[in-house]
Amino acid sequence: MKKKVFVLLSSCLALLVFVSSAYAGSQIKLLVNGQNVESDVPVQIVANRTMVPVRALAEALGATVSWDSEQGIVSVDNSESTRIQALENTLAQTTPDDAVNQWADGVKSRNGALQYALLSEELRHKNYRDYAESGWITGTSSPWVEEFTIMETPAASPTEHSYQVKLNLATSTGPAGTYLQQVIVSQEGDRWVITQIGDITAEEDHSVNPEEERGIIVQQIPYQSRAYTELPEEIQARVDTAKFNSTAQVIKGKADTQYALICLGQRNTGGYEIEIASVEEVYGEVLVIYQEKRPTPGQTVIQVLTYPWQVIQVDSALPISIRKMV
């Protein structure tokens, strides 16, 4: 019966193998990840091709090899690949916010394996070698990422979510500047993955003034949170219509008065609210940054559909942009 050979090594672990053949006198050595592998069947060069014994190679990778004499099948089963896949499935995120947060945490902790698990298949293929050759440790020991802030920005497509990730760097002597990256998150099957990472700017900032950002002074803008009964009738009507959807709108009032309407859409319980993180003048516009506050584990909340919203009044003629902090 004609022999059939099925090699079942996954592509993930197959890429981990760096096999080199070198002459030591007349003997050819087999190196797997830099370690010499001994085999009772020597590595040979046949017709200008290097022939490597599959058992020695597979077992060096933690796989098992079996032989079915009746069917003439050599099977290589890689349990290590299954283990890694199970771990990556556990790390899979079901919301875009969770995906970008987990990725940024991987950047902060310099955990390349965590970052890789959150990438799309295309980005994995493109960046695998860089991660592997760095030993799955990214960034530098100094400066390091001290903390990060994530803000959602308008996306080019309704099927994507765009985020600006601000990485604050530090050294043993103090702050070492800010690094900004634009991250695109898209849905891939039943999980959300990183599909694009781009640098916005990278610079040093030795200022001790926390209000100074990229060479400009950020000015705080006063604002007032308005209850429903305090709003003009036309703004109340806008709230009544918009609150059922996740939206952020700027509504022009009288004179220089403007209103920022933020709605979270439907939530299955109470305990959700909108927190205004800051209202600042940046580059000639008013930037409103908000955050969704969710119920904490174990918190007692009402079991009823809710539609959290908030309106703030800003007395400024400058254009207003609204951003969500993730």
N, C-alpha and C positions, 0 to 999 in steps of 0.2 A: 504494500500500500504506500502511496506517495506521502511522504512526510509533509505535514503542514505546521508552520510555526506561527503562533499568534502571540505577539508581544503586547501586553495590556498595560504598559506603563502610561500613566497620565502625562499629558503635556506639561503640567505644572512641575512635576518632579523631574521629568526628562530634561527640562531646561536647567535644573540645578546641577546637572552633571557636567563637569569640565574634565574631559578625558584627554590626556595627552600621551603620546607614545614617543619614547626617546630611547636611543641606543645606549646601552651600557655594555660595551664590547659587542657581542652578538645577541644579547638579550634585549627584548623590548619590554618596557615597564608599562603597567596600567595604573594610572593615577586617577582617583575619583575624589573630587574636592580637595586635591593636594595630597591625599593619602595613598600610599602604595598598596595595591591589592594583589595578594598572592593567589595563584590559581594552578591546579594540577594540569590544566590545559593552557599552554602558553599562547600569548598574543602573537599572531603571525601576519606577515605581509604576503598576500597571495594576489598575483596579477596587479601589483601596484595598489592594492587595497588592504587596509589594516583590518584584520579579522579579530574580534574580541569575543571571548567566551561569555555567553549570555548569563549563565548562572553566577559567575563571579561578579559581573557588572550589576545584575539585579539584586543579589544579596548585599552588595556594598551599599545599595540604596535602601535597604530595609525591606525588600520585597521577597516573596517566596516563589520558588520554581518547582513545578510538578511536571511529570511526564506520563502521558496516557499512551501506552504501547499499543492498545487496540485500535485507537483512532489516529495514532501518529501525531499527537498534539503536544507541544511544549507550551505550558501556561505560566505566565508571570503575573502574579497577583500582588498589587501594591497597596497594602493596608495603610501605609503612611499617607498616601494620597487621599484616601477616604477620611482619615483623621483630620487632615488639613481642610478638606472640603467641608466637613462637619463644623469645624471652628469658624470658617468663613461664613457659612450659612447662619450661624448664631449671631454674627456681627452684622448681617444684612439689616438694613433699615427700611421701614415701611412709610416714612414721611421724609420729605426733602429737608426739613429743618434738622431732623435727627441725623441725617446723612452728613450734612455739612458740619454739624457740631462734632460728630464722632471723628470726622476727617481732621478738623482743626485740632482736636485733642491729640490725635496721632502726630501731627506736626509739632505740637508743643512738647510731647514726650519723646520725640525723635524716633517714633516707632514706625518704621517703614512697612512692616508686615500689616499693621493696622490700616495704614493709609492705602496700601495695595488692595486690601480686602474690600475697600469701598469704591474702587475705580470701576469704570465700565470695561468691558472686554477689550475694546479698542485701546484704551489708555493702558491697560495691563500689558498688552502685547508691545506697545510702544515703549514703555518705561521699565519693563521687567529687568533688563540687563543692568540699568543704573541702580535699581534697588538691590539686586543680587550682589553686584560687585562692591557695594558699600556695606555688605554684611547686614542689610536690612536696618541700618541705622542712618537716619537722615540728619541734615542740619549740621551745626558745629557745637562743640562744647562751650565755646565763647565767641561771640555773644549767643545767648540762648533765648528762647521765647518765654518771656515771663508771664504773659497773659494774652488773651485774644478777645476780640469783640467782633460779632457777626451782624451785619445789617443786610436785609433783603433789598434788592434794587430791581427796577423794571427789567423784565426779560424780553428777549426778542421774539419768543414763541410762547404760546399759551401752554405748551406741554413741557416747558422748562421753568426752572426757578433759578434766579440769578442772585448771587450774594457777594458782598464785599467783605473780605476777612482782613481785619486789622490785627497784625501781630506786633506786639510791643516787645522790643528786644532789650536785654540787660546784660551787663557784665558784673564782675566783682566790684567795680568802682561805681556802678549805678546805671541809669537808663542809657541805652545805646541806639535809640532811634526807633522808627516805625517802618514796618514792611507791609505793603498792601497787596492783596491778591484778589482777583476776580474769579469766582468759582461758579460753574454752571452745574446744576444737578438735574438729571432727567430720569424718567421711569424706564426700567429695564425689566420686563416681566412683572413680577409682584414686588420688586424692590426698587429703591431709589439709589442711583449711583452717581459718582462724580464723572462728568463727561468732558469737562474743560477746566483747565487751571491756567490763569494768565497773570503775569506780574503787572501791577499798576504803577508802582513806584517803590523805590528802596532808597532810604536816605538816613543820614545820621542827624540826630537832634540832641544837642547837649544842653538845651534850655531846661531850666528848672521850673518854668511857668507851665502848669498843667493846662492852661487855656490856650497855649500857643500850639498851633497845628500846621505843619508844613509851611512855615514861614509867615503865617498870618495870625492875627489875634482874633479868636472866636469870641463874639459878643453874645451874652445871654439876652434873650428877648422875653419880656414879661408876657404872661398869658393868663387866661382865666378859664377854668373848667365850668361849663354851663349845664345846669339841670334842664330837663325837658321843658318845664314850665317857664324857664327864663329865656327860652329861645324865641325869636320871631316866628310867626306862623309858617312862613315859607321854609324855614329851617326845620321846624317840627315835621312838616310834610315830607321833607327829604329824609329825615330820620325814619319815619314810618315806612317809607318805601325801601330804603337802603339796608336796614338792619338785618334783613333776612339773608344777606349775602356777605361774603368776606370782601370788604372794599375800604378804600381810603380816598376821600374826596375833599377838595378845597372849594368852599362856597363863598362868593363875594357878598359882602354886606354893604351897609351904607358907608360913604366916605372911604376911609382907609381901613375899615374893619373887615376882617376875613375870618372864616370859620373852618377849622379842620375837623372833618367828620371821619371817625374810624369805627368800623364795624367788624366783628369777628365772625359773623354769620351764626348758624345754628350750633348750639352745644347741647349735649344730652343731659347735663346736670347744671346745677348752680356752681358757684365757686370760681367762675372765670371772670376776669376783669382786665381792663386795659390800664397800663401804667405809663404815663408820659415820662420818658427818661430824660429828655432835654429838648429845649426849644432855643436854637441858636442862629445867629446870622453868620453864614459861611459863604464866601465868594459871592456876595451880593444877593443872596437869597435866604429865606428863613427855612431852616432844616428842622423838621419835627421828627423826633425819634421816639418810638413807642415800643413797648414790650407786652406780650400776652402773659398774664399771670394765671397759672393753672392750679387746680386744687392739689394740695399736698397729700401724699399717701395717708390714709386713715382719717382725713378731714371729713367732718359731717357736712354734707351739702344737700340741698333740696333735689329731689328726683323729679325734675320737670324740665322740659325743653326751655332753654334760655337763649337770648339773642344779645350778647354784650355789645355795647356801643359807648362811645364817648365823643363829645364835642368840646373843643377848646376855642376860645376867642382870642385872636391875635390882632392887635391894633397896629398894623404895618401895611404899607403899600408894596412892599417887596414881594416877589413871587414866593410861594410856599411849596416845599417838597416834603413828602411824608415818607419815612422809612421805618421798617420794622426791624427791631433788634431781636435776633434769634437767641 
